[in-house]
């Protein structure tokens, strides 16, 4: 049986880490695409050469031609530019929107049957634009943010509570911005909800609030430390978890940016919600019950996403 083909559109920091992980996990063969000449070729060759030492079989190819992604089973999109000093969010939005139009056209032509996982920021708007530009079914275009945000929350909780991160499950809803909604009530240690752990004296409410705040600002904390870019190890690992669930039809329940068509009272936007990811892509949106406080936080986050999508509609009404 032919190996799975994974196309990485964008071969920068996350793209390179994605390729390395695909190799290490033997998830399939990799095509690395980028407009930067030589970059995808150099990274593909470097990672391919590590296969001899690590003991994995994975064909890696670097390219700047969309024709090479033909027949890909999964496309993971990190292409775009990060924000530079003096650039407004709208500048970034306008530039990356154009990138999504190019990438969408490439996917539409050469990989129309793939699952597309968008990572480029601002995530909730770019995944929306990518779905429009590619014309792929909405269930086959999803955005990565929630798995990363939840993994940050899990890491902070496990460290604080001194328990294995494997036993901490966390829930984060909403857009990928500082107003995301880490849901304390639905986050647990081995099934014990966090509010119960507060009652049990394992953690004080104020400390939990600090951890929620740190999770919300988790991306910015890393940007401030790295100075030259944003996080890439955990974002890549998160997208791989989503791709793996699709390719193996695992039906993991993962927080992803998914197209809402009335769920949670939202229509026509991509927002972070729990989703069953299987062979059918985003197979099912899990609609959990929110109390009034949670709902207010969620709707605030949805409003931010709507603002970004409205800006996209103004810049590119043809989409
Ligand atoms: O949770 C999340 N969704 C995120 C998102 C978490 C972390 C980072 N997030 C965003 O991912 C970040 O703000 C960026 O928008 C993307 C990619 O981050 P990365 O760190 O990989 O950025 P790089 O290293 O700048 O890589 C981007 C590559 C670079 O090599 C460019 O040459 C290429 O994109 N690029 C293009 N490739 C193809 N086609 C076009 N048009 C293009 N333009 C730039």
Boltz pocket constraint, residues with backbone or C-beta under 6 A from the ligand:
constraints:
  - pocket:
      binder: B
      contacts: [[A, 9], [A, 10], [A, 11], [A, 12], [A, 13], [A, 14], [A, 15], [A, 33], [A, 34], [A, 35], [A, 36], [A, 39], [A, 78], [A, 79], [A, 80], [A, 81], [A, 82], [A, 99], [A, 102], [A, 118], [A, 119], [A, 120], [A, 121], [A, 123], [A, 144], [A, 145], [A, 148], [A, 176], [A, 229], [A, 230], [A, 231], [A, 232], [A, 235]]
      max_distance: 6.0
